[in-house]
Amino acid sequence: MRRKANEIERPFKCPIPRCKKSYGSEGSLHQHLKKKHKRFFVKYCLQHKISLDGQGNPIVEDNREEVAPLPDKKIKPSGA
């Protein structure tokens, strides 16, 4: 049975200031960042040497266990 939205624990918070979104999985947070904060997501991937495919999705090599975690603290968007 599918859980209702208010039943989902949401420990993955968006690191962008003034964005109050949080998600139940890291993948959902990455999808939010990719769609709503594209410049931050691309910059984050470049900083952590994460390759993106033609659609902007992270490419995880077979020998890597996981993509680098998002920072714990809020980050100011560039130009702010």
SVG drawing of the C-alpha trace seen along z (x, -y; Angstrom):
<svg xmlns="http://www.w3.org/2000/svg" viewBox="-2 -39 38 41">
<polyline fill="none" stroke="black" stroke-width="0.4" points="0.0,0.0 1.3,-3.4 2.1,-5.8 0.3,-9.2 2.5,-12.3 2.2,-13.3 3.4,-9.8 6.7,-10.0 9.8,-11.0 11.7,-13.7 15.3,-13.9 16.8,-15.2 16.4,-18.9 17.2,-21.3 20.4,-23.2 19.3,-26.3 18.4,-29.2 14.7,-30.1 13.8,-26.7 11.8,-24.8 11.5,-21.5 12.5,-18.2 12.4,-14.7 12.2,-11.0 15.1,-9.9 18.4,-11.4 17.3,-10.6 14.2,-12.7 16.3,-15.6 18.7,-15.3 15.7,-15.3 14.4,-18.5 17.8,-20.2 18.1,-19.2 14.6,-20.6 14.4,-23.7 18.0,-24.7 19.8,-23.6 22.8,-25.9 23.5,-24.7 23.1,-21.1 25.5,-21.4 28.0,-23.3 27.7,-20.6 28.4,-17.9 31.4,-19.7 32.9,-20.3 32.5,-16.6 33.7,-15.4 30.3,-13.7 29.8,-13.2 26.4,-14.1 24.7,-12.4 23.1,-14.3 19.9,-14.8 21.8,-16.2 21.5,-13.0 24.5,-11.9 26.5,-9.0 27.7,-6.7 30.5,-4.4 30.2,-0.8 33.2,-1.0 31.8,-4.0 29.6,-3.1 27.6,-6.3 27.5,-9.9 29.1,-12.4 26.5,-13.5 25.0,-16.9 26.4,-19.5 24.7,-19.7 24.6,-23.5 22.6,-25.8 24.4,-27.3 23.9,-30.8 23.0,-30.8 25.5,-32.6 24.7,-36.3 22.9,-36.6"/>
</svg>
